[in-house]
Amino acid sequence: MVPDGSTIPAFRGSHAIRDAIAAGSSWIGASVHRVSAETDRGEVLVRRPLACEGDSESELASALRPIEHRVTVEAIRLWCFMHDRVRVV
């Protein structure tokens, strides 16, 4: 779900922004997830959306970069907190 209440498909992999533009999506975003055997399929720890407002792929990539950095920090903090709570000694 994104801020306008719509549900969008997940665009995965190294061409996610290009794929979202090609699909006519109004939203892209950044996610941090646990690593799994399948590419971009693990449990999502943090996800943040970004509206696509007719920007080019490079403009969206530039706008998304600071969001990616923030969600990475949030996910690391969350993981550390979760990890600390379930630590086996």
Buried (B, 14 or more C-beta within 10 A) or exposed (E): EBEEEEEBEBBEEEEBBBBBBEEEBEBBBBBBBEEEEEEBEBEBBBBBBBBBEEBEBEEBBEBBEEBBEEBBEBBEEBBEEEEEEEEEE
